[in-house]
Amino acid sequence: MICCVIWDFNGTLIDDVQTAVCSVNDTLQKCGLPLTDTEQYRRNMDMPITRYYEKHFDLRRVTFDFLSKEYHQGYERYKGLIKPAPGALETVCELKARGVRQCVVSSFEQGRLLSLLSEYGFLPYLDGVCGAEDDICESKVYRGSRWISRQGIDPQTAVVVGDLVHDSELAQAIGCECLLYSWGHQDRERLYKSGCRVIDDLREVLEYEKEHQR
């Protein structure tokens, strides 16, 4: 039985891949480096985020603080490109109606995360929001595991839904299953290698929940 869904935010509930690519390209251009494209971006994306940046930047010359600041400024510039992922709001709403508890665990700073969740209509359907204390984008594992524990939720009744292999690490830490969404920030090939079930439509989460009621 599935009683709780732990959602990732960026690239899962919202489609912000192009926003991220445009922001990264602005920084690459500023540093006089070759630009990236969506395919390369998704192929290279990794966590912790420094693993991604070191594929494009010499981190001995460019500080992570600079890259983080540039990224978030660019994210605001291209925010208009963001839209809810197909079926995301419908799925979250239906899960709420079914009595399934839902929490978002994200690397985004808590205040920014709450603002975006409200703006795109997700906030009323959530039981918890676990963002980061700053823009460092540190691991989500601790915050997600702590929320599950504090809520007294049986890990075997939970499922993590995200778009990065890192989300499967959160699921492993919690002790639950993981569904990886193929249209987010990491390419399908990397997701399949994780061994997790890969979904192409967030509405498949509703089918998964129904399957596990039997």
MOZI-V314891 format. One record per pair of residues at least 4 apart in sequence whose ideal C-beta (glycine too) atoms are under 7 Angstrom apart, sorted by the first residue. I is the first residue (numbers start at 1). J is the second residue. Records with the same first field share a line. If there is no record, write none. Layout:
# MOZI-V314891
I: J  J
This chain:
# MOZI-V314891
1: 157  212  213
2: 100  157  159  209  212
3: 100  101  153  157
4: 100  101  153  157  158
5: 95  100  102  159  161  205
6: 103  105  144  158  160
7: 12  13  102  103  104  161
8: 12  105  106  161  162  163  167
9: 13  14  104  106  108  113
10: 14  16  106  108  185
11: 16  17  163  184  185
12: 85  161  162  163  181  184
13: 84  85  88  122
14: 82  84  85  120
15: 82  83  85
16: 20  82
17: 21  38  184  185
18: 22  81
19: 23  75  78  79  81  82
20: 24  41  185
21: 25  36  38  41
22: 26  74  78
23: 71  74  75  78
24: 28  36  41  71
25: 29  35  36
26: 30  74
27: 31  67  70  71  74
28: 33  34  35  36  56
29: 35
31: 57  62
33: 56
36: 40  41  56
37: 41
38: 42
39: 43
40: 44
41: 45
42: 185  186  187
43: 187
44: 52  55
45: 52  185  186
46: 51  52
47: 51  164  166
48: 139
49: 53  137
50: 54  59  64
53: 57  59  64  67
54: 59
57: 62  67
58: 62
59: 64
62: 66  67
64: 68
65: 69
66: 70
67: 71
68: 72  135  136
69: 73
70: 74
71: 75
72: 76  135
73: 77
74: 78
75: 79
84: 88  89  120
85: 183  202
86: 201
87: 91  201  202  203
88: 92  202
89: 93  121  122
90: 94  203
91: 95  202  203  205  206
92: 96  102  122  125
93: 97  125
94: 98  206
95: 100  102  209
96: 102  125
98: 209
100: 209
101: 127
102: 125  126  127
103: 126  127  128  130  147
104: 117  126  129  130
105: 130  140  143  144  147  170
106: 113  131  140
107: 132  137  140
108: 112  113  131  132
109: 113  131  132  134  135
110: 114  131  132  133
111: 115
112: 116
113: 117  129  131
114: 118  129
115: 119
116: 120
117: 122  123  126  129
118: 123
122: 126
128: 147
130: 143  144  147
132: 136  137  138
140: 144  170
141: 145  169  170  173
142: 146
143: 147
144: 148  170  174
145: 149  173  174
146: 150
147: 151
148: 153  155  158  174
153: 157  158
155: 174  175  176
156: 175  176
158: 174  176
159: 176  177  178  179  208
160: 167  170  171  174  176  178
161: 179  181  205
162: 167  180  181
163: 167  180  181  184  185  186
164: 185  186
165: 186  190  191  194
166: 170
167: 171  178  180
168: 172  178  180  194  196
169: 173
170: 174
171: 176  177  178
178: 196
179: 196  197  199  205  208
180: 191  194  196  198
181: 199  202
182: 188  191  198  199  200
183: 200
186: 190  191
188: 192  198
189: 193
191: 196  198
192: 198
199: 204
204: 208
205: 209
206: 210
207: 211
208: 212
209: 213
